[in-house]
Amino acid sequence: MPKVQNAIEQLYTVFAKYPLRYDMPMCSCGCISNEDKRLLFSKPLRDLTGEELGKYSFKAVTTWGDVEDLKHFLPRIIELFITTNDLYVCLLSKLGYVEWLYWGQREVEAVENALLAWWQHCIFCRPYFSSELFLDLLEHYGEVDKLLEIWIISFEDGSFVSFVDFLEYEYYTLLNNEKIKAEDVQKIKDWVAANKHFLEEGFFYFEDKDVDFAGNISDALFALEHYISY
């Protein structure tokens, strides 16, 4: 994952100016224990595990520390989210809560590059489409154009497999998801229409290479032409 690793290194570089504070303000109700604090401060930032960061990630800014404290830990939180899927819910919901899109330009670009690199990796390397990730990124990032621009379809990597899986199992549901704005629904429809030709070409490409997958392609094309309106 070279692009992902480069994006992660960019995060560490950009957010390195935010120091670790051992005296971060915290809730006085006792919900943060001495053990929680010990775990958080037990290792250098790059060595912290999801377990050691879990409590802090959940309580960051709201009841433990402020935004600058979060920025100190953010590179490692994002790295764990991308490489292990740990802290998944905490990361995206927390970024939305702290309104990261209004941070300084270099910080926004660093977070954006990491999220888009992760999205690209999922599209190109996973044998399925993750509607959960797509919806979460769309909710907390808001740029459906960039998510679709990255999805350049090819028979030589997983991008076409993801496309077929998307059309066969997720497309209709996404079009009717109330969380997606009408203008974004139209952009998705237009993108699918522009890439529909890959289905016909892909069927003949895989017909002799992978009979089962060719069947999936045929099913996706049939669904697109008979049940899903453009």
trRosetta pair geometry for C-beta under 8 A, 3 or more apart (Angstrom, degrees):
i j d omega theta_ij theta_ji phi_ij phi_ji
1 4 3.7 -17 155 35 116 123
1 5 5.8 126 100 -24 83 88
1 83 8.0 -163 52 -101 156 85
1 117 7.8 100 176 158 101 107
1 121 5.5 14 -129 -115 110 138
1 125 7.9 -63 -88 -24 93 163
2 5 5.7 -58 -144 38 30 109
2 6 6.2 31 158 -19 66 106
3 6 5.7 -53 -147 37 31 112
3 7 6.3 32 153 -20 64 106
3 117 4.6 -162 131 -141 98 109
3 120 6.6 -27 94 81 149 136
3 121 7.2 -166 69 -60 107 97
4 7 5.7 -57 -151 36 30 111
4 8 6.4 31 152 -20 65 105
4 82 5.9 173 -165 163 120 138
4 83 7.7 139 147 -73 135 83
4 114 7.6 69 -149 -147 63 64
4 117 4.7 161 -91 141 55 118
4 118 6.2 83 -116 -79 108 60
4 121 5.4 10 -54 -50 125 145
5 8 5.6 -52 -147 34 34 112
5 9 6.4 34 154 -18 65 104
6 9 5.8 -54 -149 36 32 111
6 10 6.5 38 150 -23 63 103
6 117 7.5 -167 64 -117 85 156
7 10 5.5 -50 -153 31 34 117
7 11 6.8 40 148 -23 62 99
7 110 7.6 142 -170 -166 73 60
7 113 4.5 -163 -129 128 105 96
7 114 4.2 158 150 -92 119 59
7 116 7.9 -171 -112 61 152 75
7 117 4.1 -157 -15 8 152 154
7 118 7.8 -119 81 -32 153 76
8 11 5.6 -48 -157 27 37 115
8 12 6.9 34 149 -15 66 100
8 75 6.8 104 -169 -169 71 91
8 78 7.0 -173 -117 104 81 104
8 79 5.0 78 -142 -98 125 96
8 82 7.0 -137 -75 53 115 149
8 114 6.3 92 -76 -119 53 110
9 12 5.7 -50 -151 35 38 110
9 13 6.4 38 151 -19 67 106
10 13 5.7 -57 -149 37 32 112
10 14 6.1 26 158 -16 68 110
10 110 5.0 -161 130 -131 102 92
10 113 6.1 -2 74 81 153 143
10 114 7.4 -154 67 -57 107 93
11 14 6.1 -60 -141 40 27 105
11 15 6.0 -6 172 9 66 116
11 74 6.9 -125 -177 114 117 92
11 75 3.9 153 127 -114 110 92
11 78 5.9 -139 -132 61 169 139
11 79 7.4 -160 69 -50 144 92
11 110 5.0 137 -93 165 58 115
11 111 7.2 82 -107 -80 104 53
11 114 5.7 27 -53 -60 125 140
12 15 6.7 -71 -133 52 20 90
12 16 6.2 48 160 -63 60 96
12 46 7.6 16 -110 -81 137 108
12 75 4.5 112 -76 -167 62 162
13 16 5.9 -35 -152 -12 24 119
13 110 7.9 -157 65 -117 84 136
14 106 5.3 -171 -137 143 118 104
14 107 5.8 161 154 -95 128 57
14 110 4.2 -123 23 -57 159 159
15 18 5.6 -36 180 21 78 113
15 71 5.1 -153 -146 168 113 86
15 72 6.8 177 157 -104 108 25
15 74 5.7 -139 -130 60 170 109
15 75 5.4 -169 54 -36 132 107
15 107 7.0 84 -77 -120 86 95
15 110 7.2 -166 -30 107 93 158
18 68 5.3 -167 -139 -177 117 79
18 69 7.5 -176 167 -97 121 19
18 71 4.4 132 -26 98 170 103
18 72 4.1 -130 116 -70 107 74
19 72 6.5 -29 98 -105 16 130
20 41 7.6 127 172 -118 131 88
20 45 7.3 -152 -68 -64 122 107
20 72 5.6 149 -82 175 55 148
21 24 4.9 115 96 -63 108 77
21 65 7.2 142 65 -120 117 106
21 69 5.9 -79 37 -102 114 103
21 72 7.6 177 3 -10 79 162
22 41 6.2 53 -117 -108 91 147
24 64 6.2 54 123 175 128 70
24 65 3.8 -30 -168 -85 133 86
24 66 7.6 -158 -152 3 95 68
24 69 5.1 70 -117 -113 128 155
25 64 7.8 -177 96 -147 54 32
25 65 6.6 141 53 -90 65 27
25 66 7.1 46 40 -37 109 91
26 32 5.0 -75 176 45 139 152
26 59 7.9 41 -141 141 95 132
26 63 6.4 46 -161 150 65 70
26 64 4.7 15 -116 -113 93 70
26 65 7.2 6 -77 -29 78 57
27 30 7.9 -79 113 16 95 27
27 31 5.6 1 87 40 136 106
27 32 6.2 127 50 -2 92 108
27 59 7.4 -95 -3 -167 120 128
27 63 3.8 -9 -39 -169 118 107
27 64 6.9 -55 -2 -60 87 70
30 33 7.5 36 178 -83 68 66
31 59 7.5 168 112 -105 117 145
31 63 6.8 -1 70 145 128 151
32 36 5.1 -113 -164 75 70 147
32 37 6.8 78 156 -48 102 91
32 55 7.1 133 -124 154 81 124
32 59 6.6 -165 -78 109 113 169
32 63 7.1 179 -35 129 119 107
32 64 5.8 125 -83 -89 151 121
33 36 4.7 112 54 -1 71 98
33 37 7.3 -136 101 2 46 84
34 37 5.6 -55 -152 40 37 111
34 38 6.1 42 149 -25 68 105
35 38 5.4 -48 -143 34 34 115
35 39 6.4 36 157 -20 64 102
36 39 6.0 -56 -153 34 28 109
36 40 6.5 24 153 -18 63 109
36 55 4.6 -95 -141 102 113 160
36 56 7.4 148 172 -52 101 77
37 40 5.8 -57 -147 36 33 111
37 41 6.2 3 164 5 68 113
38 41 6.5 -76 -144 51 24 91
38 42 5.9 51 154 -65 64 102
39 42 5.5 -35 -145 -9 28 126
39 51 7.3 -94 -172 124 138 81
39 52 4.4 -155 166 -137 98 77
39 55 7.4 90 71 27 132 122
40 48 7.5 19 -146 -130 46 134
40 52 6.3 156 -87 167 38 84
40 53 7.0 94 -116 -102 78 50
40 55 7.4 -97 -58 67 110 103
40 56 5.1 96 -107 -45 129 136
42 48 7.8 120 61 -106 86 83
42 52 6.3 -109 41 -142 118 134
43 47 4.1 -107 158 90 129 113
43 48 5.4 171 72 -73 113 63
43 52 6.9 26 25 153 115 171
44 47 4.9 74 62 13 81 109
44 48 7.7 -130 93 -31 40 80
45 48 6.1 -41 -160 -2 34 114
45 72 7.4 -125 -106 158 136 83
45 73 6.9 -155 -139 -116 105 57
45 75 7.3 54 151 70 129 106
45 76 5.2 -149 168 -40 85 137
46 76 6.2 -153 -101 -96 37 110
46 79 7.9 1 -135 61 71 166
48 52 4.7 -128 -161 88 85 126
48 53 5.1 88 145 -48 124 106
48 73 7.9 -39 58 -143 160 98
48 76 5.5 60 55 163 112 151
49 52 4.8 94 52 10 76 101
49 53 6.9 -162 90 5 38 91
49 80 7.6 115 -169 -114 37 136
49 86 7.8 -81 170 171 67 176
50 53 6.0 -68 -140 51 29 98
50 54 5.8 55 157 -61 66 96
50 80 5.1 158 -78 -179 88 140
50 84 6.3 -126 -42 97 131 140
50 86 3.1 -92 -102 -178 144 152
50 87 5.7 -148 -137 -30 97 93
51 54 5.6 -29 -142 -7 27 122
53 56 5.6 -71 -162 51 55 108
53 57 5.3 58 145 -33 88 109
53 73 6.7 157 -138 -175 116 127
53 76 6.7 -166 -83 116 155 114
53 77 6.1 -164 162 -92 145 81
53 80 6.8 168 54 12 145 161
53 87 6.6 -27 104 -74 115 138
54 57 5.8 -57 -144 32 25 111
54 58 6.6 20 160 -16 62 107
54 86 7.6 -88 -82 177 94 108
54 87 6.7 -145 -105 -84 64 89
54 90 7.5 -176 -147 -29 57 159
55 58 6.0 -61 -155 35 29 110
55 59 6.3 -5 160 8 66 116
56 59 6.2 -79 -142 53 29 91
56 60 5.6 54 160 -62 71 93
56 64 6.0 -119 -135 108 68 144
56 65 7.6 29 -158 12 101 131
56 73 6.7 -112 125 -155 135 176
57 60 5.9 -22 -137 -10 24 118
57 73 7.7 -139 -82 129 76 136
57 77 5.7 145 -107 -126 115 123
57 87 5.0 -79 179 -136 171 117
57 90 4.0 62 141 153 113 150
57 91 7.1 -35 -167 -63 124 62
57 94 6.7 -111 -178 -34 74 156
58 90 5.4 -84 -77 -111 58 121
59 62 6.0 -112 -164 63 52 95
59 63 4.6 -64 -167 63 103 97
59 64 4.1 61 119 8 110 117
60 64 5.8 -58 -94 76 37 93
60 65 5.9 -29 -143 64 69 112
60 69 7.0 -156 -149 101 95 102
60 70 4.6 103 170 -95 130 103
60 73 7.2 -133 -104 59 142 136
60 94 6.1 40 68 -146 116 138
61 64 7.6 -6 7 65 25 56
61 65 6.5 -41 -65 92 41 77
61 66 6.2 59 -118 -152 67 30
61 67 5.8 46 -107 -74 116 58
61 69 7.7 -179 -69 63 64 101
61 70 5.5 -13 -48 -42 103 135
61 94 7.2 138 23 -157 126 98
61 97 6.8 157 84 116 142 121
61 98 5.8 -144 -85 -81 170 110
62 97 7.4 -41 -56 164 104 151
64 69 7.8 -119 132 110 70 148
65 68 8.0 -123 172 70 100 63
65 69 3.2 -97 -176 77 129 157
65 70 6.5 153 113 -43 123 70
66 69 5.4 106 50 9 54 102
66 70 7.4 -104 113 -3 35 92
67 70 5.5 -53 -152 35 37 114
67 71 6.4 41 150 -24 67 102
67 98 5.4 139 -118 -151 104 124
68 71 5.4 -46 -148 31 37 115
68 72 7.0 48 150 -25 61 94
69 72 5.7 -45 -161 22 38 115
69 73 7.1 15 152 -1 65 105
70 73 6.1 -70 -154 47 36 98
70 74 5.9 58 149 -57 71 99
70 94 7.2 -163 -151 163 138 125
70 98 6.4 -147 83 -72 160 163
71 74 5.2 -29 -138 -1 34 126
71 107 7.3 -39 -134 -138 123 134
73 76 5.8 -67 -171 48 63 105
73 77 5.6 63 136 -28 89 109
74 77 5.4 -58 -140 38 34 113
74 78 6.1 30 164 -16 70 105
74 111 7.6 -48 162 -93 133 107
75 78 6.1 -59 -147 40 27 106
75 79 6.1 30 154 -22 64 109
76 79 5.4 -51 -142 36 34 115
76 80 6.3 33 158 -17 66 103
77 80 6.1 -57 -151 37 27 107
77 81 6.4 31 150 -21 62 108
77 87 5.6 -119 -161 135 82 160
77 90 7.4 -103 -164 108 120 113
77 91 5.7 163 149 -98 106 99
78 81 5.4 -53 -147 36 34 116
78 82 6.2 28 158 -16 68 108
78 91 6.4 120 -94 -142 59 134
78 111 7.2 -146 -91 -129 153 75
78 114 5.3 27 164 148 140 153
78 115 8.0 -85 -148 -62 120 72
79 82 6.0 -61 -147 39 27 106
79 83 5.9 -3 168 5 67 117
80 83 6.4 -66 -127 51 25 92
80 84 5.3 -36 -167 41 66 113
80 86 4.5 -50 158 67 108 111
80 87 5.4 67 98 20 117 122
81 84 7.6 -47 -83 57 6 70
81 85 6.8 27 -165 -128 44 25
81 86 6.5 -101 -82 73 42 56
81 87 5.1 -82 -74 80 86 95
81 88 5.8 129 -140 -93 91 50
81 91 4.5 -3 -83 -25 151 162
81 118 7.8 -19 114 -114 95 161
82 114 6.8 -108 -57 177 143 97
82 117 7.8 15 -139 94 143 98
82 118 4.7 -118 -122 -98 103 121
82 121 7.9 78 -169 46 102 148
85 88 5.5 -2 -177 -62 71 117
87 90 4.6 -66 -165 54 77 117
87 91 5.2 83 133 -37 96 99
88 91 6.3 -63 -155 27 20 107
88 92 7.1 -5 166 1 58 107
89 92 6.8 -70 -150 44 29 95
89 93 5.8 10 167 -3 68 121
90 93 6.5 -72 -141 48 20 100
90 94 5.6 16 166 -20 63 121
91 94 6.0 -69 -146 38 18 107
91 95 6.3 17 161 -19 62 107
92 95 5.8 -50 -145 32 30 111
92 96 6.7 30 155 -15 61 105
92 136 4.9 -3 -177 174 168 115
92 137 7.6 -94 -125 -76 129 46
92 139 7.6 72 165 77 120 106
92 140 4.8 -163 -171 -5 89 162
93 96 5.8 -55 -154 37 33 112
93 97 6.3 37 149 -25 66 107
93 140 7.6 -113 -80 -85 28 135
94 97 5.4 -51 -146 33 36 115
94 98 6.4 15 161 -4 69 106
95 98 6.4 -65 -144 45 28 95
95 100 4.6 -37 -166 -6 86 136
95 111 7.0 154 -135 -174 131 142
95 140 5.5 79 87 178 111 130
96 99 7.5 25 -180 -74 35 43
96 100 7.7 -56 -70 10 23 95
96 139 7.1 -24 -87 129 142 93
96 140 4.5 -99 -63 -121 103 97
99 102 4.8 -3 142 24 107 115
99 103 7.9 153 111 -37 70 75
100 103 5.4 -24 -163 -9 55 118
100 107 7.5 -125 -167 133 88 105
100 108 6.7 147 150 -108 80 72
100 111 5.7 -56 161 81 138 171
101 108 6.1 70 -139 -130 41 119
101 141 7.9 139 -75 -140 118 44
101 142 7.4 -5 -78 27 157 129
102 108 8.0 131 16 -80 8 125
103 107 4.2 -74 130 90 130 129
103 108 5.2 168 67 -55 91 83
103 111 7.8 84 46 5 140 134
104 107 4.8 82 62 13 83 108
104 108 6.9 -156 90 -8 37 90
105 108 5.9 -58 -145 37 28 109
105 109 6.2 25 159 -17 65 110
106 109 5.8 -57 -146 39 29 111
106 110 6.3 31 155 -23 64 107
107 110 5.7 -52 -147 33 30 112
107 111 6.6 24 158 -12 64 105
108 111 6.1 -60 -150 40 30 105
108 112 5.9 30 154 -20 66 114
109 112 5.5 -56 -140 41 29 114
109 113 6.1 32 160 -23 65 106
110 113 6.0 -52 -146 33 26 110
110 114 6.6 25 155 -18 60 106
111 114 5.8 -58 -153 35 32 111
111 115 6.4 26 155 -14 67 108
112 115 6.0 -60 -147 39 29 106
112 116 6.1 20 160 -11 67 112
112 141 7.2 118 -121 -141 79 112
113 116 6.0 -60 -140 44 27 106
113 117 6.0 31 158 -23 65 109
114 117 5.8 -53 -144 35 27 111
114 118 6.5 27 155 -18 61 106
115 118 5.7 -55 -152 35 31 112
115 119 6.4 33 150 -20 64 105
115 137 6.2 150 172 -129 117 107
115 141 6.1 -177 126 -82 154 138
116 119 5.4 -48 -144 36 36 115
116 120 6.3 39 154 -20 65 103
116 146 6.4 -63 -111 148 127 119
116 147 7.8 -135 -120 -92 84 57
116 150 6.2 -172 -171 -73 96 151
117 120 5.7 -52 -147 36 31 112
117 121 6.4 35 152 -21 63 105
118 121 5.6 -52 -149 34 32 113
118 122 6.5 32 154 -19 65 105
119 122 5.8 -56 -151 35 31 111
119 123 6.4 27 154 -16 65 108
119 133 7.1 169 -110 147 78 119
119 134 8.0 96 -136 -96 109 61
119 137 6.0 56 -83 -100 127 168
119 147 6.1 -93 173 -130 155 83
119 150 6.2 84 106 88 111 157
120 123 5.8 -57 -147 38 31 110
120 124 6.0 10 163 -4 68 115
120 150 4.9 -107 -86 176 94 127
121 124 6.3 -68 -138 47 24 98
121 125 5.4 -21 179 19 66 125
122 125 6.8 -69 -114 52 15 85
122 126 5.1 -8 -165 3 60 127
122 130 6.0 -59 175 19 136 124
122 133 6.1 -74 159 102 174 165
122 162 7.9 106 132 -111 71 145
123 126 7.3 -15 -70 38 9 94
123 129 7.8 25 -115 -113 70 75
123 150 6.8 137 30 119 154 102
123 151 5.3 -123 -160 -109 156 85
123 158 6.9 164 142 100 42 98
123 159 5.6 34 149 -110 95 75
123 162 5.1 -139 -153 63 63 173
124 157 4.9 -12 -162 147 87 133
124 158 5.1 112 172 53 30 95
124 159 5.4 -11 -102 -55 64 87
124 162 7.8 -63 -64 -8 22 139
125 157 7.6 -44 -72 -180 50 105
125 158 5.4 165 -78 21 8 144
126 129 7.9 143 99 -78 115 25
126 130 7.0 14 100 -26 161 105
126 158 6.1 141 58 154 34 154
126 162 6.7 74 80 -86 84 111
127 158 6.1 -108 -86 -137 48 118
127 161 5.3 -56 -146 142 62 144
127 162 7.7 -153 -165 -67 20 68
127 165 7.5 118 148 -43 56 147
128 161 7.5 -59 -63 136 32 100
128 162 6.7 68 141 -112 13 68
128 165 4.7 -153 -140 177 59 167
129 134 7.4 5 172 -30 94 133
129 162 4.7 110 -74 -168 82 79
129 163 7.6 106 -65 -68 125 17
129 165 4.5 175 2 96 93 106
129 166 3.9 88 -42 -71 170 82
129 169 7.5 170 53 64 109 105
129 170 5.6 -122 95 22 126 147
130 133 4.0 44 110 16 123 111
130 134 6.4 159 97 -15 68 85
131 134 5.4 -55 -146 40 37 115
131 135 6.0 34 158 -18 70 107
131 166 7.9 136 -72 -126 87 77
131 170 4.5 -168 -65 -147 124 133
131 173 7.0 2 -140 90 163 122
131 174 6.2 -143 -137 -72 116 107
132 135 6.1 -58 -147 38 25 106
132 136 6.2 22 157 -16 62 111
133 136 5.8 -58 -144 39 30 109
133 137 6.1 27 160 -16 66 108
134 137 6.1 -59 -147 39 25 106
134 138 6.2 23 156 -18 63 111
134 147 6.8 109 -142 180 83 146
134 174 7.4 -23 104 -116 138 136
135 138 5.6 -56 -144 39 30 112
135 139 6.2 30 156 -21 65 107
135 174 7.7 -147 -71 -122 100 95
135 177 6.9 -99 -110 160 123 162
135 179 6.2 61 -159 90 109 142
135 180 7.6 -91 -121 -61 85 97
136 139 5.7 -54 -146 35 30 111
136 140 6.2 -4 167 8 66 112
137 140 6.5 -72 -136 52 25 88
137 141 4.9 -12 178 15 69 127
137 147 6.3 130 112 -95 130 130
138 141 6.6 -56 -103 55 16 89
138 142 6.7 80 -176 -92 48 27
138 144 5.8 28 -123 -80 107 87
138 147 6.8 -52 -77 -17 85 159
138 179 7.7 114 97 128 118 106
138 180 6.7 -6 139 -105 152 87
138 184 7.0 109 -160 -177 128 156
139 142 7.5 -8 166 -68 11 68
139 179 6.4 -35 -84 172 108 125
141 146 7.9 -97 143 65 127 124
141 147 7.7 122 89 -54 135 110
143 146 4.2 25 127 18 121 112
143 147 6.6 147 100 -17 72 85
144 147 5.4 -55 -149 38 41 114
144 148 6.1 33 156 -15 72 108
144 180 8.0 73 -80 -148 143 103
144 184 4.4 124 -8 -143 158 106
144 187 5.5 124 107 87 127 140
144 188 6.8 -72 176 -57 136 89
145 148 6.1 -66 -152 41 26 104
145 149 6.1 29 153 -25 66 110
145 187 6.5 -83 -79 -170 70 149
146 149 5.4 -48 -137 34 34 115
146 150 6.5 38 161 -23 63 102
147 150 6.3 -57 -159 29 26 111
147 151 7.0 21 148 -19 60 110
148 151 5.6 -58 -153 33 39 112
148 187 6.8 -154 -4 146 157 105
148 188 7.1 -158 -82 -103 134 59
148 191 4.7 -95 -162 -109 138 159
149 152 8.0 1 163 -54 45 85
151 159 6.3 154 -165 -152 68 108
151 162 7.6 -118 -143 97 111 130
151 163 7.5 132 172 -78 118 96
151 191 7.8 66 72 173 123 135
152 159 6.4 -28 84 -161 49 166
153 159 4.9 -164 -121 129 46 114
153 160 5.3 89 -168 -82 93 72
153 163 5.4 20 -113 -44 123 152
153 195 5.6 107 3 -153 146 127
153 198 5.1 -42 127 -93 146 166
154 157 5.4 47 78 27 112 89
154 159 5.4 65 33 52 72 125
154 160 6.3 -111 81 -32 31 103
155 160 5.3 8 -95 -7 48 158
155 198 8.0 -174 -58 -161 87 102
155 201 8.0 -113 -53 122 128 103
155 202 6.2 177 -95 -113 108 87
155 205 5.4 -76 -128 147 156 159
155 206 7.7 -157 -147 -52 117 95
157 160 7.6 125 73 9 55 84
158 161 4.9 -58 -156 44 64 116
158 162 5.7 68 145 -26 86 101
159 162 5.8 -53 -149 36 30 112
159 163 6.4 36 150 -24 62 106
160 163 5.3 -49 -148 32 36 118
160 164 6.5 36 154 -18 66 101
160 198 6.2 -142 -124 165 103 130
160 202 5.8 172 -175 -110 133 139
161 164 6.0 -53 -151 35 31 109
161 165 6.4 28 153 -15 64 108
161 213 7.5 -56 -113 -146 91 127
162 165 5.7 -57 -146 41 31 111
162 166 6.0 39 153 -26 65 107
163 166 5.6 -52 -147 32 28 116
163 167 6.5 20 157 -12 62 106
163 195 6.8 -109 -148 138 140 136
163 198 6.6 10 115 95 158 141
164 167 6.0 -59 -148 40 30 105
164 168 5.9 21 159 -16 67 115
164 199 7.4 130 -98 -110 86 87
164 202 7.3 -140 -66 121 120 157
164 213 7.5 83 100 -171 168 87
164 216 5.5 78 158 129 130 108
164 217 5.5 -65 -121 -93 132 65
164 220 4.9 -134 -152 -28 71 161
165 168 5.9 -60 -137 42 27 107
165 169 5.9 -25 179 25 65 115
165 170 7.2 35 134 4 72 111
165 216 7.7 -8 -76 172 59 134
166 169 7.3 -88 -136 53 11 77
166 170 5.1 -62 -149 56 52 113
166 171 5.7 80 146 -60 74 88
167 170 7.7 -20 -33 51 11 72
167 171 4.8 15 -124 -26 44 138
167 192 7.1 131 -94 -143 105 120
167 199 7.6 -52 57 -86 169 128
167 220 4.1 78 97 -161 119 110
167 221 8.0 43 132 -59 146 38
167 223 6.6 152 153 76 89 120
167 224 5.8 -24 -169 -62 124 112
168 171 7.8 88 15 3 21 106
168 216 6.0 -47 -70 -171 160 88
168 219 5.6 54 -124 105 111 107
168 220 4.3 -72 -64 -85 86 90
168 223 6.5 133 -120 21 49 149
170 173 5.6 -73 -159 47 47 111
170 174 5.7 44 153 -25 84 110
171 174 5.9 -62 -150 35 27 108
171 175 6.5 26 157 -21 65 106
171 192 6.9 84 -140 -104 132 152
171 223 7.8 134 53 121 126 124
171 224 7.6 5 86 -93 163 86
171 228 6.3 4 114 -120 121 158
172 175 5.8 -53 -150 31 32 113
172 176 6.7 7 159 1 63 110
172 223 7.5 -100 -36 167 121 118
172 227 7.0 -33 -86 123 140 109
172 228 5.5 -125 -85 -97 94 109
173 176 6.3 -77 -155 49 29 96
173 177 6.5 49 147 -52 66 97
174 177 5.3 -35 -148 -2 38 121
174 180 6.6 57 176 -19 76 155
174 188 6.8 -118 123 164 123 165
175 180 7.8 -86 -131 71 22 144
175 185 5.7 93 -145 -151 65 107
175 188 7.0 -152 -90 91 78 132
175 189 7.1 71 -114 -69 116 98
175 228 7.3 137 3 -151 157 106
177 180 4.9 71 82 3 99 105
180 184 5.1 -120 -177 88 91 120
180 185 5.4 113 123 -62 117 86
180 188 7.7 -11 178 -9 147 141
181 184 4.6 87 61 9 85 105
181 185 7.1 -144 96 -9 43 85
182 185 5.5 -50 -150 31 34 116
182 186 6.7 34 153 -18 64 102
183 186 5.7 -51 -153 34 35 112
183 187 6.6 38 148 -21 64 103
184 187 5.4 -48 -147 34 38 114
184 188 6.5 41 152 -20 66 101
185 188 5.8 -54 -152 34 31 111
185 189 6.4 33 150 -19 64 105
186 189 5.5 -51 -148 36 35 114
186 190 6.3 35 154 -20 67 105
187 190 5.7 -52 -146 36 31 111
187 191 6.3 33 153 -21 64 106
188 191 5.7 -54 -148 36 31 112
188 192 6.4 31 154 -18 65 105
189 192 5.8 -56 -149 36 30 109
189 193 6.3 30 154 -19 65 107
189 230 5.6 129 -178 -159 113 63
190 193 5.7 -54 -148 37 31 113
190 194 6.3 31 154 -20 64 107
191 194 5.8 -56 -149 36 30 111
191 195 6.4 6 158 0 64 113
192 195 6.1 -74 -147 50 29 96
192 196 6.4 58 152 -62 66 85
192 224 7.4 -157 161 -135 122 124
192 230 7.8 -153 84 -116 109 89
193 196 5.7 -20 -149 -19 32 118
193 230 5.6 67 -78 -136 122 129
195 198 5.3 -16 174 6 80 119
196 199 5.9 -40 -175 14 56 114
196 200 7.8 42 142 -6 74 97
196 221 7.9 105 -167 -123 88 83
196 224 6.6 174 -127 147 109 153
197 200 6.0 -54 -160 38 49 106
197 201 6.0 41 148 -12 76 112
198 201 5.6 -62 -141 50 34 109
198 202 5.3 39 158 -28 70 113
199 202 5.7 -54 -137 38 23 111
199 203 6.5 32 158 -28 59 100
199 217 5.8 164 -157 -173 75 92
199 220 6.1 -139 -126 97 125 108
199 221 4.4 151 154 -81 138 104
199 224 7.2 -160 -33 26 170 149
200 203 5.9 -45 -151 21 29 113
200 204 7.3 17 156 -5 59 102
200 221 6.8 104 -65 -117 66 146
201 204 6.4 -65 -161 41 34 102
201 205 6.1 34 147 -24 69 113
202 205 5.2 -56 -141 38 36 116
202 206 5.9 9 168 0 72 111
202 217 5.2 -152 106 -133 109 145
203 206 6.7 -72 -143 48 21 90
203 207 6.1 47 155 -61 62 97
203 214 5.6 90 -150 -153 64 86
203 217 4.7 -171 -83 114 77 134
203 218 6.0 87 -118 -67 125 77
203 221 7.1 -36 -51 -17 131 147
204 207 5.4 -23 -137 -11 31 123
205 209 7.2 -25 141 15 62 130
206 209 5.0 -84 -143 57 53 105
206 210 4.8 -39 -173 50 103 92
206 213 5.2 -78 165 95 145 110
206 214 4.7 -172 104 -73 97 85
206 217 6.5 134 54 -13 132 146
207 211 7.4 35 -172 -105 42 59
207 214 4.8 97 -100 -119 47 152
208 211 8.0 13 -122 -68 20 77
209 213 7.9 -35 93 56 88 123
210 213 3.9 20 119 27 122 116
210 214 6.2 155 92 -22 67 83
211 214 5.6 -54 -149 33 31 115
211 215 6.7 36 151 -22 62 101
212 215 5.6 -52 -161 29 34 115
212 216 6.9 35 144 -18 64 100
213 216 5.3 -46 -154 31 43 115
213 217 6.5 47 147 -21 68 99
214 217 5.5 -48 -151 33 36 115
214 218 6.5 39 149 -20 65 103
215 218 5.6 -51 -148 35 34 113
215 219 6.4 36 152 -19 66 104
216 219 5.6 -53 -148 36 33 112
216 220 6.3 34 153 -20 66 105
217 220 5.7 -54 -149 35 31 111
217 221 6.4 28 154 -17 65 107
218 221 5.8 -56 -148 38 30 110
218 222 6.2 32 154 -21 65 107
219 222 5.7 -54 -146 36 30 112
219 223 6.3 30 156 -19 65 106
220 223 5.8 -54 -148 36 29 110
220 224 6.3 30 154 -21 64 108
221 224 5.7 -55 -147 35 31 112
221 225 6.2 17 160 -10 65 112
222 225 6.1 -67 -146 43 26 102
222 226 5.8 -13 171 11 67 121
223 226 6.7 -76 -129 51 19 88
223 227 5.1 -43 -160 40 63 117
223 228 6.1 46 145 -10 77 111
224 227 7.8 -22 -54 50 9 75
224 228 5.3 -46 -131 51 42 121
225 228 8.0 26 -2 47 16 82
